[in-house]
Amino acid sequence: MTVENEHSFNLLTQKVIAEYNKGNQDAWGNEEQGLLEQAITRFSGKKCSILDAACGDGRLFKYQTGFAKITAVDFNETMLERAREIARQLEILDKVDFVNQSLKELSIPQVDVILASHFLQHMTRKDARIIFQKFKETLKIGGLIIILTVFSPHKTDRYKKSYFDGENRIEKDITEEEFNLIAEAISANKFSSDAAEKPTMSISLGTFSELLYDNGFRILQFETFHVMKNGEAKDVCVLAERIE
Ligand SMILES: C[S@@+](CC[C@H](N)C(=O)[O-])C[C@H]1O[C@@H](n2cnc3c(N)ncnc32)[C@H](O)[C@@H]1O
């Protein structure tokens, strides 16, 4: 991945977040933090292990300090380097294993909790199915998976791409086929995007049900947040337990 591509992708992410935070700098973080803390404190401090799946720059490590062991997986080396630095600052380096691997090839010892934050929306359903199968193998029975992602309040998933046209961020509805093409190209490049286009899938309850129930998970909590001006929630936090 070139530094230039990575920079434009991160810039886009930052601008999108800034847009949702308009007027309240901490809105995004606050809502997410509350939901995450609720979920993580159920297991924290009990000598439990957690997988931070697609950990990115490690921004969520600060909620995981109560775990005895953290496995941080990401296929992007630059992200893992940043995550290592955050772990160093939090003084938890000794209990974090960094794994530079695609979640599609995930192969680590079983854990008590999986944190799956903000990557599902950028991958094809085919890849998501492969990864949830891996999550099933990786989570202990009775273990918890925490998913944060983009929500579709409609009966079906919705697909968009966003990009910058000069200073303006353009967001367009696209077909699943177009989404798949862009998402596959980004995945092949380990998350860089040559065209600086960001594909996002809003995930419907039906798709969550398919990914979770088919892999032996039971949904415990389904909480939408980041409500937008049109009254629709943009994101969702799903807690599910592996029951078989
Ligand atoms: C938007 S970031 C989210 C990072 C973090 N989970 C968070 O919530 O801040 C998405 C991350 O997913 C990683 N990623 C995407 N697909 C992946 C895959 N198949 N295997 C491993 N990492 C992946 C990317 O490298 C990137 O760091």
The ligand as an ORCA input file, in Angstrom:
! r2SCAN-3c Opt
* xyz 0 1
  C     -11.915      1.112      9.575
  S     -10.570      0.215     10.247
  C     -11.251     -0.249     11.833
  C     -10.193     -0.478     12.841
  C     -10.659     -0.763     14.274
  N     -11.314     -2.058     14.388
  C     -11.530      0.345     14.789
  O     -12.722      0.140     15.051
  O     -10.998      1.457     14.927
  C     -10.600     -1.312      9.345
  C      -9.360     -2.192      9.554
  O      -9.660     -3.483      9.062
  C      -8.497     -4.045      8.514
  N      -8.948     -5.137      7.655
  C      -9.860     -5.074      6.662
  N     -10.070     -6.289      6.135
  C      -9.273     -7.160      6.822
  C      -9.033     -8.567      6.736
  N      -9.635     -9.325      5.833
  N      -8.150     -9.106      7.594
  C      -7.499     -8.346      8.517
  N      -7.674     -7.015      8.636
  C      -8.552     -6.431      7.796
  C      -7.848     -2.869      7.805
  O      -6.480     -3.058      7.568
  C      -8.131     -1.734      8.801
  O      -7.066     -1.576      9.704
*
